Amino acid sequence: MSKDNSIIEYDFSEEMKNSYRDYAVSVIIARALPDIRDGLKPVQRRVLYAMDELGLEPTKPHRKSARIVGDTMGKYHPHGDSSIYEALVHMTEDYSLSLPLVDGHGNFGSIDGDGAAAMRYTEARLSDAAMTLLQNLDMGLVEFQPNFDESEKEPMVLPATIPNLLINGTTGIAVGMATNIPPHNPVEVIEGTIAYMDNPEITTEGLMKYIKGPDFPTGGIITNADVLKEIYETGEGKIRVRAKVEVEKGDAGRKNLVVTEIPYTAAGRKTKLLEQLTGLMRDKVFDEIYDVRDESSKEGIRMVIEVKRDRDEQNLLNGLFKKTGLEDTYGVNLLAVKEKQPHTFSLKSMIREFVNFQEDIYEKKYKFLLEKAEKRHEVVEGLIKAVDIIDLIIEILRGSKNVAQAKACLIEGEISDIAFKSFESSVQARMLNFTEAQADAILSMQLSRLIGLELLKLHQENDDLLRRIAEYNLILGSKKELHKTIKAELKNYKRKFKQERKTELSNQVQSEYVEKIVEEDLYILIDRFGYAKSIDENTFNKADEAQLADYKRIIKIKNTDTLCLFTSDANMYKIKTNLIPKGRLRDKGVLIHTLCKIGNEGAVLYIPFEELFESQLVFVTRHGYVKRVSGIEFESGRNQINSSKLEEGDAIIYIRSLSTEDVIEDRLKVLFLTNDKFTLCYPVSEVNEYKKTSRGVTGIKLGKDDFVKYAHVVAPEDKSITVDAKEIAVSRFKEGKRADKGKKIRI
């Protein structure tokens, strides 16, 4: 069978590699990362350009967001309306951007974390800051490219005249890389840019005299300002951002911690931060908290944390900084796209790229203005000249058979077939040499131009044009003059967008939280399904037997202690008491398995660590091994350790804690009962003490396929024990030597 030449074979792995590479490049360049020049991602640039085309200037009325999204999606960004609207909403957020680019009207969400209303309910227009990115688009300052279906043209970059990327910052996740550029103060950034233009050799340290550090719209405090120099030099690093908190006097002798500014990382999710604080109070993680409430309003943020009387509010604040979002880490990564390639920039290189871009667009701008002024000057000069010989021009027009004949006479002095009143007029006509533009202007000139005031205006316009042409040539002929023009424009923006710095810069040592807990007795209740909770002693004493009968295990423990859980698989898990939710008898609690991740292992013994440390444990295994282990053996900083050594197929079936007095007095006995009903009983003192890593020794000899089903430690006063819901007299157990098989009994 002949091979079909229309089938092209590709190696699957090679095709996957190429396709993934193309996808990664598309995400990096066309979606996730901003352009170093205008600081915008493609979707943001397209939204702003679509709004500009709709004429939504700051002085014009707002327009439906749905219309803006529709135009953007239909013309430039065919990736779905939700991503476009999200970008539009983000550009309205004054808690995310230093200079919002969109002026929103309606519900565009809040710093609390409320979502924006649907786009059909909101309206928007461009802000003053956005106009600094869009002005002079008609001057050919930037290149345009075809849109996705080549039916429209869109700008590859906007002619931004402010350092938008540094001022507003951005965040984005691409394939294998991410950008996270913090916002800065507009005044500081503009001053730093001007300082670079004055001295291109300026150091990072020199720039930081102007650009002191990030300035978040939410304020707060940067507590490790010393790292900023390294971040600005390398383009990456981590800063710690802390909420601004004031201490005020509260009611009934209490103190209030009042949060007036939150970290930038909590912007847009303040409600979650408040829920986190409330949860810490509810779960008694911080016993010092009396109440948490939100008193925020349009005037600003005000979250109040009431501190109980006679408690250290500064120590509590240290704990809140450590365990909540009141202090967070912001990872800086100055990554942006330059010439369709991602680059990590330093502070100086970011400013250098912006200045280079300004030189390019200002040069194009003044070339455009110069060309326009020269063309107009040519026309005005011709009109002035024409007014001086208006009688001759009228004679030419009256003597010409058509416009083309008159135009040829004005440009080239061609007088053939033109009827003149006198020979002198024809001689003067031969000397005419107007340009084509001048001739067109003369032929379309209105007679009203001959009025004296109109003639004066022409001369004034000519003088103004000559002045402007000289100015434009001066700017284009000198880089110093070009920079002077750029700096003058930047100074205007500095005055227009002046803001006081919001974020405080400092270097603060991380203070540790000293946990001060009032010691009290608790009871941990565990039901047959493994749900655990703790109750205070007062609640326990009020409970009746019927209420407590539902709980399989009841352990008395201090709230400062740790609960130790021994399992059948020879593991010991530690659970801090404060992790077990404290509540009422009717509360369900939480699964004990979720607190220590024991999986399917069976729980054999629950014991407080303080009791364990002062005890000895008797271990009995399924294969008949027995040992005593000192509780000191189980002291460890880890939350999980091995409690014994087991043979394959063996398991721990019984563990009992003994006090030192129990062992010394030699009054206790250990009982064994096997699956084949063989029994044995002997004093606990005959059980040797071993390390926890030991298997122990044989406690009872077992027949083939037999195993220890039940074990128990009994005291002289114990007359019977319960096995399989049946009472068996302790006297029926044969007392003998350790490892004897014992006797068989009927149950």
N, C-alpha and C positions, 0 to 999 in steps of 0.2 A: 504494500500500500504506500503510495507516495506521500511525502510530508507536505502538509498545508503551509505554504509560504506566508499566509496571512497571519499565522500564529507566531508571536514573538515570545520567546522563553526568557524568563528572568529568574535569577537565584532569589529564593524567598527571603533569605536573611539580608541580602543586599538591598532588595526592594524595601524591606522594613526599615533598614538603617537610613536609606535615602529619604523615605517618606517622613520618618520621625525627625530627621534633621531639618527638613523643609518646614515641618510643623513648629519645631522649636524656634527657628529663625523668625517665623511669622508671629509667634506669640511675643518674642522678645522685641522685635522692631515695630510691629503693627498693632500691638495691644497693651503690653504691660509696662513698658518703660517710657519715661518722658524724653523729649528732645532737649539737649543741653542748651539750645538757643532760646526757645520760648517757654520751656519748662512744662509743656503740655503733652499728655498722651494723645494718640490719634483720636479717640472718641471725644475727648474734651475739646480738641481743636475743631473737630467737625461740628460739635454742638454750637460753639461760639460763632463759627463762620456761618452756619445756617441761621442763627439769630441775627447776625449782622445783615445777611441778605433779606431777612424779613423786616429790617428797619427798626429793630427793637433797641434803640438807643436809650440811654438813661432818662432823656427828656420825653420819650414817647410812652404811650400807655402800655401796661402789661398785656401779654398775649397768652392764651391757653398753652400750658405745657404740652398737652397732647398734640397741638399743632407744631410746636417746635420739634418734638420727638418724631412726628410723622415726616416732616421735611428732612430731618437729619437721616432717618432710616431710609427714606425713599431716594434720596440723592447721594448720600455719602457713606453711610455706615450700616450695611445690611446685616448686622449681627443680632438683631432682636431689640425690641423696644425697652425691655427691662434694664439692660445694661446702659442704654442711652439715658433713660430717666434717672438711674442711680448716679450717673456721672453729673447730670444736671443738678440733682439734689445736693450732691457733695459740694458743688461749686457755689452753693448758697450758704453753706455752714460757716457761720462766723466763729464757731468753736473749733473748727478744723483748719481754717485758712486765716492768715493774717489780713489778706485783702480778698474777700469773696468776689468772684468774677461774675456772679449772677445775682440779681436782685429779685428774690422770690416774694410772691404775694399769695398767702394762704398757708396751709399746714405743710411745712417742709420738714417735719420732725423736730426733735429737740435734743439738748445735751443729755437729757435723762435716758434716752434710748428709744423714745417714741418714733415709730416709722412715719414717713411722709404719706400724705393722702394720695389717692390715685391721681394720675396725671390729668384726668378730666376735670378734677376739682381745683387744681392749682394753676397759677399764672406766673409768668416770669418775664424779665427783660434784662438787658446787659447792665452791668455796674460801671461806675467811672473807671475802676481798675481794669476792667475788660477792654475798655476803649484804648488803653495804652498798648494793648496787644494787637488791635485791629485797625488802627488808623492808618491812612495812606495805602491801603491795599490796592487802590486803583493806580498807583504810581509805578507799578511793576517792580516793587522792592524785593519780592520773593518769587520763587518759581512755583508754577501751578502744574498739576498733573491730572490725567484723566481719572474720573471716579471709577467705581467697580464695573460699570457697564459702558463706560466711555461716552455717556450722554451728557456729562457735566464736567466742569473743571473744579478742582479744589486745591487750596494752597498746601504745599509740602511743609511749610512752617509759617507761623504768623510773624509779622514784623514787630515783635515785642520791643518796647523801648524802656522797660523796667526789668530788673533781674527777677523774673517771676519764679523761677525754680528755687532760688534761695529764699525768697520772701514767703512763698506759700508752701514750699516743700511738697513732698508727694510720697506715696507708698505703692508698691506693686510687686507682685510675685510672677516671675516668668518661669521658664523651664531651666532648672539648674542654677538660677540666680534670682536675686530679689533686690529691690531698691527701697530705701527708707531714709528720706531726706527730711530733716526737721524744719519747721517754719522759723523764720527769723524776723527781726524788727525791720520794717521798710526803711526807716531813717538810717539805721546802722548799716544796712546793706548798701544803700545808695552812697553813703559817706565812704564806705570801704571801696566801692567801685571807683569813685572819684580819686581816692588816695592811690589806687593802683594806676590810674591813668596819669597821675602826676609823677609816679615813680614805679615803672614796671618791674624794678628790681626789689620791690618791697618784700619783706619776709612774712611768713605766717604770723609771727609774733607782732610784726608791725600792723598787719591787717586786723589782728585781734584787738588793737587799740580802738578800732572803730566797730568791728563786728565781734562783740564780746562773747557771744555764744547763741544757741537757739533761744528764741523768744516765743513760747507757746501761747496761743490765744487763751488757753485756760489758766495761764499763770503758773503758780506752783514754784518749787525750789529745785534747782539742780544742785545736788549735794556733793558731787565729785567734779567740780569745775576744773581741777588740775589736769584731767584727761582730755580736755577740749583741744589743746594744742596738738597732741598726738593724733586725735581724730581728724582735725583739719589738715594735717600733713599727710596722713595715710588714706583718708577717705572712709575709714571704718573704725568702729569702737562702740563702747556701751556707756551710756550715762544713766545715773539714777535720778529719777524725778519724784519729788515728794510733795504731798499736799501742804497747803499753808493752813496752819491751825492756830487759833487763838484760845487762851484760857480766860473764861469769864466766870463771875460769881453766879451761882444758880439759886434755886429755892431750897429752903430747909437746910442751909449750911453746906449744900453740895457745890461742886465745881463743874463747869461745863467746858468740854472741848468742842470748839466751834470751827468746823471746816469751812473756810471761805474760798479756797481755790483747790481744785483737784488736779491730779497728774494728767498730762495730755493723753496718756494711754487709757484713761477712764472716760475720755470725752465720747459722748454718744452712748454711754452705758452707766450713767450715774446711778440709775435705779438699781442695777445689779450690785454696785458698790454699797449702796444703802442696805440691800438685802443681805449682803455678806456681813455687814456690821450687826444687823439685827439677828442673824443666825448665830453669831458668836455670843451675843447676849443670851439668846434663848438656850443655847447648848452649854452655857456656863463655862465657855472656854476662857473668858475673862470675867472673873467674879466681881471685878471692880465696877462693871457697867451697870448703871441703874436703869437707863432708858436711852433709846435712840429715836430721833425724829428728824424729819426734813422740813425746814422752814424756808426753803429757797423760794425766790420770787423773781419778777422781772428785774429787780434791782441787783440780783446776783445770787450766788450759791451760799447757802447757810445750812449745813448739816450739824445737828447738835447731838453730842454724846454726853449724857449726864453721868457723872462719876459719883459713886457712893461716898458718903461722909467718911472722913478719916482715912481715905485711900490716896495713894500717890498717883496723881494724874499724869505726871511726867513719865513714870514707869509704865503706866497703861498705854500712853502714847507711843512709847518705844515698842511695846508689844504689838500695837495696831500697825505701826510701820512695817514690822517684820512679817506679820501674818495676813495682812489685807492689802487691797489695792491702793491704800493711801500712800504707799511708796512702791514704785515699780521701776523696771529697767527698760530703757528705750535703746534699741540697737540701731546705731547709725550706719548707713551704707550709701555713700554718695555715688550711686551708679546711674548713669544716663547714657543716651544714644548720641554718638557723634559720627557723622558720615556713615550711617546705617550699621554701626558697630557699637556694642556696649563697652563702656569704659568706666573705670572707677576714678573719680576726680578728687583732687585736693581742693581746699577752699580757694587757693590762688588760681588754680587751673580753671575752676568754674567761672571765676570772675574774668579771667583772661579770654575764655571762649565767648563770654557775653560781650566783652569790649570789642573783640574781633568782629562779632556779628553786628554790633552797632556801627563800627567803621564801614562795614559793607553796605548796610541799609541806608545810612546817612549819605554815603557817597552816591548811591543810586538815587536817593531822594533829591539831592541838590543837582545832580546831572539832569534829572527830569525837570526840575524847576528852572534850571538854566536854559534848557532847550525850549521850554514853554515861554519863558520871558524873552528869549531871542526872537522867537517866531512872532510874538506880539509886538516887540519893538520894531521889527521889520515892517509890520502892517502900519503901526502908528507913524513911523517915520515916513512911509509912503503917503499916508493921508495928509500929514502936515505939508509935505512937498506938493501934494495935489491941490490943496487949498490955495497955495500961493499962485498957482497957474490955473485956477478953476475956469477962467474964461476960455483958455485954450482947450481944456478937456471938454467943456460943453460944446465947443465948436467941432471937436473931433467926433463927439457922440452924435451931434446933429448931422454931420456930413457922412457918417458911416452907414452902410447898408445893413449891417448886422453886428451883433455883439462880438463875434470872433474877429471881425475886421478892426473894430475899435480896440480890442484887447491886444491884437498884433501891433497896432500903432503905439500903444502905451508901453509895450515890452521891448519891441525891436525898432521902433521909429518907422515902421512900414506905413506909407501914406498913399499907396496906389489905390485908385478908385474912391478916395475920400475927397469930398468937395469942401474946400476951405474958402472962406470969405476973402482972404488976402494971401499974398505970397509969403509975407512975413510969418503968418501962422503955420504955413506948411514947412518953412525952414525950422521953426521952433519944434514942430512935431517930429521932424527927423532926429532930433537930439534926445528924445525921450528914451529912458532905459529903466523903467520900473520893473521890479521882479514880478513873477507870476502871482504870488500871494498879494503883493501890493496892488496889482492890476485888478484882481478879483475884489479886493476891498473897495477900491475906487469905484468900480462899476456897480457895486451894491450900496454905495454911500448914499445916505439920505440928505436931502437939501437942508434939513435942520442942522446938519453939522457945520453949516456956514455961519451960524449965529456966533456972535462974539464969545459968549460963555462956553460954548461947545469947543471953540478953537482953543480957549484957555485950558479947558480940561485935557485936550489932546497934548498940549505942551507939558502940562503937569504930569500926565501919565507917562510921557516920554522920559521926563526927568526921573520919575520913580522907577521906571524900567531900567534905565541906565544905572541907577544906584543899586538896584537888586542884582543886575547882571554882574556888576563889579563885586558885590558881596559874595555872590555864588562862586565866582571865579577865585576869589580870595580863599574861601573855605575849601574848595576843591584843589587849590594849588598848594595848600599847606596842611600837613597832618596836625600841627599845633592848633590851627584855626578850627579844623574839623573836631578835634577833641574839646576845644572851648565851646563849640556849639552843642556837642553831646552833653557836656557837663552842665551847661546852662539849662538844658531840658531836664536833666536829672534833678537839678536843684529845684526846679518848678514842681516836680513830682514829690520831692522831699517835703516841700511846704504843703502840698495838697493832701498827702497821705501820712501826715505826721501822727505818730503814735508814741505814747510813753511805753517804756519797757515793762512787760508784765511779769516775766519770769526772773526770779532772783537767782544769782549765781553765788555759790558758797562751797566750802569744803568742810564737811561735817563727818565726824567719826560715827560709825554705826553703833548706837547704844544698844546694849542687850536688855532684854526684858527679864526682870527678876520676878519669877512667879511666886506670889504670896497667897497661899491657900490656907484657909482656916480648916484645921483637921476635924473630920467628923466621921462617925460610923455610918456605913451604908450596907444595904443588903442587896446582893445581886440575885435576881430570880431568873431561872432558866426553865422554860416549859419543855414538854416532850417533843415539840417540833424544832427546838433549838433556838427559839427567840429569847433574847436576853434584854433585861433592863435593870436599872438600879433605883432603889427607893431609899429615903432617909429613915432613920431609926424610929422617928415618931410615927410615920406612915405604917411601918412594919408592925409596931406595937398595937396599932389600932385595928389591924387586919385580923379576921377570925380564921379558924382552922379551915373552914370550907373554901375561903378565898385563896388560901395558901396551898390547898390540896392539889391545885392544877399545876403546880410547879415541881418539876422533877428534881431540881437542885436549888438549894438556897444557901448562899455563901455570905457570911459576914466579913466585911472588909473595910479598911480605912479608905477614904477618898484619895489619899496620897499614895496608896499602895498599888501594886500591879497584880493582876490575876494571872496565875499560871495554869495552863491547860496541858495535861498529859494525855497522849493518844495511844491507841492500840498499836500503831506503827512505830512506837518508840521515839516519838518527837515531843518536845515541850515547846509550847507557844506562850508568849507573854502579851498580855493586853492591858494597856493603861486603863485604869478605872474611869478616867474622865472621857474615854472614848465610848464607854457604854452609856447610852442615853439615860438621863435621869428623868423620871416621870412619876406617874400615878399607877395604882394597881391595874386600872383598866386599860392602860396604854399597852400597845402590842410589843414595842421594842424592836430590836433589829436581830437578824440572824447572826449568831455567834461566829458562823463560818466566814461572814464578810469582814469581821474585825481582825481575823488572824489567818485567813486563807488556808484552812486545814483540809479542804477538799472532802473526800469521802472517808477520811479516817474517823474511827470511833472515839468519842471522848471517854476516858477512863477515870480521870481525877481532875477536879477543879480545886485550887488551893491558893490563898493569898501568899505573895512572895515572902512577907514578913514571917508568916507561920512556917513556910517551907524552909526558910533559912535556919530556923531554930529546931528543925525536926529531922527525923530519919524516915526514909521511905522504904517500905517493903514492896518489892516487885515480884509478881508471879506470872509466868508465861504459859501459854497453851501447851508447850512441850514439857512442862513440869519443872522449869528452872526457877530458882528463887534466889533473892539477894537482898541485902540491906544497903542503902546508899545514904550518905550524909547530905542534908539539904544544901550545905555549903557548895557541893559539887555543881549545883545548877546556877550559881552566880555567873552571869554573863551579860555583856552589853548588847548582845544580839537578841532579836525578837524570836528566833527559832534556833533550837539546838537539839542534838540527839540526846535522848535520856537513857538509852540502853543499847546493847548489842543483841541482835536477833539472828537465829538461824533462818535459812530459807523456809518459808511456810509457817514460821512461828509468829506469835503475836502476844502482846501483853494483855492479860485478861483482868488483872487486879493490881491496884496500887493503894497502899494505906500509909498515912502519915502517923508517926509515933513520936511522942515527946521523949526527951532524955530520961525522965523519971520512969516512963513505961519500960524502957529497955533495962534500966538499972534494977528495978524492982523484980524483974523476971516473972511477971504475973500474966503475961499475954501468951496466947498460943495461936499458931497459924494452922488453919484447916484446909485440906484439899479434898475435892470430890471430882472423880474422873467420869468420863462419858459411860464407862462400863460399870459404874457405881462402886468403884473401889475408893476407900477413904483412908486418910492419914491425918494425924494431929500430933504436933510437938511444940515445945516452947519456942518463942521467937528468938530467944537468946542463942539458940542453936543455929540460927541463920547468920552466916558470916557477912561481914561488911565488906563491900567492894567499891571500886570506882564506877562512875556512871557508864564508862565505856566497856565495862565487863558484861559478859553474858550471865554470870552467876553460876551456881552449882545445881545439880539435880536435887530437887526437893522431894520428889516421889517417882519411883520407878513405874513406868507405864508398859502395858502390854502392847502387842502389835495393833496398830490402827487406833489405839486408845489415846485420849488427850484429856487435859485438865479442863473441866467444864466450869468449875466453881471454886473459888478460894475465899477465905475470910480470916480476919484476925479477931479472936474473941477474948473477953476478959472473964475472970472467975464468976462474976455475977450474971453472965449471959447463959441462960438455961436452954435457949433454942435459937435457931436461925431459920430464915425463910429461903427455901430453894424451890424454884418453879411454882411459886404460890402455895407451897406446903411447908408446914412447920416441922422441923427435925430437931430432936433433942441433941444438944452438944455432946452429951455423954455417949451417944451412939458412935461417935467418931473414935476410931482406934488410936490410942497414943502410942507412938513407937519411935524408932530412930529415923532420922532424916534419910530419905531415899528408899525406905521400906515401902513395899507395895501396899501394905495395909490390908483391910478386910473389905469384903463386898457387903453392902447394905441394901435393903429394900426401901424405896422411896414411895 
